[in-house]
Amino acid sequence: MRILITNDDGINAPGLEILRAIAEEVAGPGGEVWTVAPAFEQSGVGHCISYVHPTMIAELGPRRFAAEGSPADCVMAALFDVMTDNPPDLVLSGVNRGNNAAENVLYSGTIGGAMEAALNGLPAIALSQYFGPGNIDLENAFDAAAVHGASLVKRLWQQGTWDRADYRVFYNVNFPPVAAEQVRGTRATAQGFRRGTGFSMEPHVAPNGRRFLWIKGGPQNIPTEPGTDAHANLDGYISVTPLRADLTAHEAIEGLRAAIE
């Protein structure tokens, strides 16, 4: 089995090393794990691609490459350059430092990497580690992902829905903010929404007098509705959410047709 791994925290991020270990266990003794990851952190870039400038890529070691671009750029670099003669069987993106549940999904470069793989017809899974009081001070804050990641990826690979629709299904996995032994199980969930919080901007004046705006995140410990991702995570469960890149609000089409046609 040939697995491509990428992330949005950068080629040297500790979560990528966790993902490499997961991928090596899933790929097996005769498998291959290839890394194409951003040279620098790309958190929050979503499904951005470097459309107006080229992407420099460098080989750092056997099957290990860094690209000066987004996670989606990295996936394309793998498919159309690095691995063009031997494409991957599976693409894994992560393990992200922090959750990609609820509205975070829409901003996440980790999700963007998995989405690009799915748009190219490949099975893909995004993996993220929720942080909170239950794990932030552990020796390994990625403990839950490190211990439970490989078995979950194997189960998804063997039993998940891998359709071949134009906008094919890919998976968003979030590990709860607890130690591995405190994980209560796994839940299939919908994407949630944290009410009363979200991203914002905060103005600051630099020492040189110039004014800058910094993106500011909202509280992450606000539960979403039961049956959704962040609710399950904050209750100690791993969440697995099937996603598609199709953003159509299908339930609104009939009403729109009656109104405008």
Buried (B, 14 or more C-beta within 10 A) or exposed (E): BBBBBBBBBBBEBBBBEBBBBBBBBBBEEEBBBBBBBBBEBBBBBBBBBBEEEEBEBEEEEEBBBBBBBBBBBBBBBBBEEBBEEEBBBBBBBBBBBBBBBBBBBBBBBBBBBBBBBBBBEBBBBBBBBBBBEBBEEEEBBBBBBBBBBBEBBBEBBEEBEBEEEEBBBBBBBBBBBBBBEEBEEBBEBBBBBBEEBBEEEEEEEEEEEEEEEEEEEEEBEBBBBEEBBBBBBBBBBBBBBBBBBEEEEEEEEEEEEEEEE
